[in-house]
C-alpha cells in the first residue's frame, strides 16, 4: 500500500488517436512544474504520481496550475483487486475520519473484472456498514464519498478530489505571441490561450521617456505570473518611441490610435514569424474602447495575415476583472504606471475608421523604416523571479 496522486484528464479523453501527444506533453509539463523528485506513470485513463509522502501537499498545490488536468486526488495504491483486502484497508482509513453518511463510486479500468461497478459498490458498502457503527448510505448528499478504481492487478481508493484547470497541456497546439500591455485584459487573454494548449511568448511596446521603467516592470511581473502556468516565457521588448512620436506629429489626432495599433500589429507579425508563433493574441474586448469597435478591429486587423485571437472579446469588464483576480494579475495590472497605449490618447478618437484614410495617413511618413528600426532594436527580457521586486530593474 502506498500513497500517491491520481490525475484525471477529462477533455483529453476526446483526443483518441492523438491522446499520446497530449499525455506526453502533460507529463513533461508536470515534471517542469514539480521541483520535487517524482515518478510519473500514465495510461489513457489516469496519470499517477509517486513521491515522498511529505511532499504530496506541495506537489498538489503546483498541479493546480498545470493545464490539462481535470481533477487531482491523493489516494492509496493497493497491490490487489480483491474486494476483501480492499475492504479491510478501507475500514482502516475510514476509522480515521468522522462521518455519518457515505456513498461509494467505483470505476473499472479493467472491464474484464468479474463484478460490475454497481455490484462492487454494493459489496464494499456492505463491508463498511458491517464494520462501522452509526453510519449509513446516502447517495444524494453524503458527508464522504469513497472513490474506488479497479485495475487488472491493483486498485486505488481516495476520498476527495480537487478541481484542476482543465483545458489542454500547454504546448500541444503550438506557440502564440501575446501582445502584453500593463493592463488588466491582456494577461487574462494570455491565460485563456494557454488553457487551450498554446505556449506563449510575449511582446511589449516600450516608449520611454513617455512610459516609465516601472511600466515595463509591471509587464515583466505579469509575465512572471503567466510563467507559473507554462514554465519559462520570453518577452520581446520593442522600442516604440520614434514610431509613436512620428504618428503624433504626422497623423490627425482622431486617427492616431488606429494608426498606432496598425503599426503594433505589423511589428508583432514580424516578431511572430521570426519566432515560429502561429497566432497573435491580445486582450481586446468588443466595444470597450474606440480601437475595439468591430470597424476598428477590422481596419487594424487587415494589415496582417497571421490569425489574431481575442480570448476576452465577448467578456464584459467585470468578468475580466474577476478572472484577473483569480489568476493573480489584477493587483499588478492596476498599479498606476501608463503603457504606450494610454499616452497621447486624443479626446475624440475615431470609432468607425476607414481603411482608405488609414492608408492615406500612413503615406505621410516612412513607417516601414521606423518598423525596421524598432524590430532591429528589440530586446529580449525575462520575467521576474519569485524573490525579486519590481524596482530590481531600475
N, C-alpha and C positions, 0 to 999 in steps of 0.2 A: 504494500500500500504506500502511495506517495502523493504528496500534494503537488498540484500543477495548475496551470492556467489553460482554460479551454476558450478558444476563439471561434465564434460563428461568423459566417460570411454574408448570408442573405443575398444581396443583389448579385454578388459574384457567381452565384449558382446558376444564373441565367446565361452564362458565357459558354457553356457546353464545351465544344471542341477547343475553344481558346482559353479555357479556365487555367491551363497550366502556366501561361504567361502571367496572368493576374496573380496567381498564388506565389509564383517565384518572386515577383516584384513585391508582393506584400511581405513575404519572408525577409527579403533584403531590407525593406523599409523598417521593419521591426528591429532587425539587427542594428541598423543605423541609429534608431531611436533609443534603444535599450543599451546602456553602457555596461550593465551588469552581465556577468557570464550566464549564458542561457543556451539550452539545447532546444531546437525547434523541429518538430515533425508535423507533417500535414498530409491530408488526403483531400478528396473533393468535397467532403462534408465539414471538416473541422481542422483547426490548427492547434497544436498542443505545445506549450512552453514549459520546460522543466528548468528550475533554477533553485538556488539556495532558498529555503523557505523564508528566511528573514528578509529577503529581497523582494518577495512577491508583491507586497503592497506598493512599493516604489515602481515596480515594473507595470502593475495595473494602471497606476497614475499616468505613466508615459504612453501606454497603449491607448488611452483615451484621446490622444492627439494624433493617432495614426489612421489615415483614411483607408477604407476598405473593410473595416471591422464593424460588424453589426452588433454583436454582443460579446461581453467578456465575463468569464466566471472562474472563480478559484474553486477547484474541486479536488476529489480524491480519485486517483487511478488505482483500480483494483485488478490484480492479475488473475481474474477468473470471471466467468459469466454465470456461475452457479448462483441461483437465487437465494439459497440458504446462507451462503457465505456473504453475499451482498447484503442480505438482511441483517446478519449479525453485525457487520461493520456499520450499517445504517443505524441500528439501535444504539450502538456505542456513541455515534456522533449526535444523535437526537437527544440523548440524555444530557448533553451539554447545553441544550437550548431550552428556552421557555416558550411554550405554545400550547394552545388547546385544540386548534383545528389545523388540518393539513390536507393536502392532496398530492398525488404522485403523477408526474408526467414522464412517460418513457418514450425514448426514440431508439429504434433498432437500426443501426447501420448494417448489421448482418441480418438480411431479410430471410436467411435460411434458419434462423434460430427457431426452435420448436414451439415457442409461445409467441402470440401476437402481443402488441403493446398493451391493449386493454386487459388482457389476462395477466401480464406482468404487473400492471398497476394494481390489479385486484390481489394478486398473491403477496406483493410487498406490503400493500395496505393491511392485509390480514396479519402479517408479521408485526407491523407497528402497533396495531390495535391489541394484539395479544401480549406484547411486552411492555407497553407503556400505559399507565393508568390515566384516566381523566382526559383522554384525547379522543377526537372524533374526526371523521372525514367531512370536509366542506369543499366541494368542487367549484363553488362560485366565489367566495371571499375567504380563502384560507389564510391563517396567520403565517403559515410557512408552506412553501412549495418545494417538493423533493423532486429534483430532476435526475433521471437515470438514463444513461446511454449504454446500450448493449452492443458489444463488438464481437468478433469471432472468438477471441481468446481472452478478452478483458472487458472491463466495464468502467464507467465513470459515474460518480454521484456529486451533485452540488446543490446548493440551497438558494442561491440568489444570482441574478445576472445584472451586469452593468451595461448600460446602453453605450455603444460606440458611435463614431461619427458617420458610419455608413459610407456610401459612395464607392469610388474605385481607388486602388492604390496609386499614389502619386507617381507619375512617370509612365504609366501604361498607355496613355493617349498622347505622348509626345510633349513638346515644350511650347510654352506661350510667353509672350513678352507683356508684362503688366505695366501700364502707364501709371506709375505710383506717385501720387502727389502727397502732400501732408494732410489732406482732408480726411473726412470720415468714410467716404464711399469707396475709394479705390482699394484700400486694404480688404474690405469686405468682399469686393469683386474678386480679388486675388484668392481669398479663402474659398469662395464658391467654385472658382475654376479648379483649384487643387482638389476639391471634393469630387470633381468629375475626372480625376486622373491626370490632370495637366500639371507638369512640373514648371515652376515659374522662374523666369529671370525678370528683372525689373529695370525700368528706365525712368530717370528723374531729370527734369529740366531745371538747371541751376542758373539763376540770373543775378549774380552779385554786381553791384552793391545794392540792387533793389530788393533782393532777398538776402536774408542773413544766414550765417553759418548754422544758427540754431534751427532754421527752417530745413536745411539739409540734414541736420542731426535728427530731426523728427522723422524724416523718411528712413534714415538708417535704422532708427529704433523700431519703426513699424515693420521694416523688412526683417528685423531680428525676431519679431513676434511671428511673422509668417514662416520664418525659418524653422520654428519649432514643429511645424506640420509637414515639412518636406526635407529637412536637412539643410545643407548649405544653399545659399541664394546669392546670385551675382547682381549687383546694381550698376547699371550703365549711367553714369552721371554726365549729362550733356551741357556744356556751357552755352547758354541761350541768350546772353545779354545783348550781343551785337544784333542778332536777328530780331529780338524783341524791341530794341530801341529803334531799329530801322522801320519796323512796322508802325511804331508810334509816330515817327516823323512823316512817313510817306503815305499812309493809308487813312482814309476818312475814319473818324473816330468810331462811328457806329459799326464799321466792319472790322475793327482791329481784332476782336476776339475770334471771329470766324477765320480770318487770315492766319492768326497765330495758331489756332487749332489745326488748320490745314498743314502748316509747317511742322508742327509736332508729329502729325500722322506720317508725313513724308520721312522725317528723321527716324521715327520709330520703325517704319517699314524697312529702312536700310539696316538698322541695327538688328532687327528680327531676322532678316535674310542672312546677315553675316554670322549669326549665332544659331542657325537652324531652328528658329522658333516659327511654328506653323500658323500662329494667330496673334493678333493684338488683343489685349484685354484692358478694359477701363471701367471706371465707376460711374459712367453716365446713367442717369435716370430720367426717363422721358418727362420733359416739361419742367424739370427742376430749375434750370437756369436758361438764359437765352440761347446758349450754344447747344442745348439739349432738346429743342423742339424737333419734330420729325423733319421739317425742312432743313434745319441747321445740320442735323446728323447726316442727312443725305448729301448736302453740299460739301461738308467736311470729309465724309467718307469716300467721296468719289476720286480723291487724289491718290488712293492706294488700291492695289489689287488683293492684298492679303486680307483674309476674313477678320472682321472686328467683332469680338464677343463682348456683350454688355450684360454681365450676370445680374446686376441690380436694376436693369432697365424698367421693370414693372413693379419695383418695390417703392412704397412711399418712404418719406424720410424717417418716420418713427420706426418702421420695420428695419431700416438700415442701421439706425442707432442701436436698436435692441440687439442686433447681431454683432455690431461692433463691440458692445459691452460684453457680450458672451465670449468673444474670442480674445478680448483684452487689448484692443487697439483704440478704443474710444477716448480714454483719458489722455493718450498721447496725441491723438488727432485734434483735440480741442485746445492744445497748447497754442498761445497767441503769436505764432510766427507765420507770416504770409509766404505763400509759394508764388511762383510766377503766374499762376492762373488768376490770382486775386489782386495783382497790381495792374495799373494802367486800365482799370475797368471803366469804360465810358458810362455816362449817366443813362444813355438810352441805346444799348446795343441792339443791333438788328435781330429781330425774332424770325423773320422769314427771308433769309438771304437768298440772293440769286447767283447762280453759277457764273453767268457771263460777267457780272460785276466783280466777282471774286477774281476771275481771270484777268479782267481789265486792271484791277488794282495791283495784282501781283506783277504786272508788267512795269510798274513804276520803280521797281528795284530789282537788283540781281540776286534773287533769293537762292538760286542754285549754288552760287559761290558761297553764300553765307551758310547754307546747309552743309556743303563740303567742309567748310572751316569748322563748323560745330562738331561734325562727326569725327574729323581728324583730331580734335582736342578732347575726345571722350576720355573719361577717367573711370576706371573700374574700382569700386569701393565695396567694402564688406559690411554686413550687419554688425551691430554692437553685440558683444558677448554679454552674458547674464550679469557679470560683475562690473560692467562698465557703465558710466553715466554719460548723459548727453553732452556735457561740457568737455568730455575727454577728446573731442575732435576739434576743439577751439585751437 
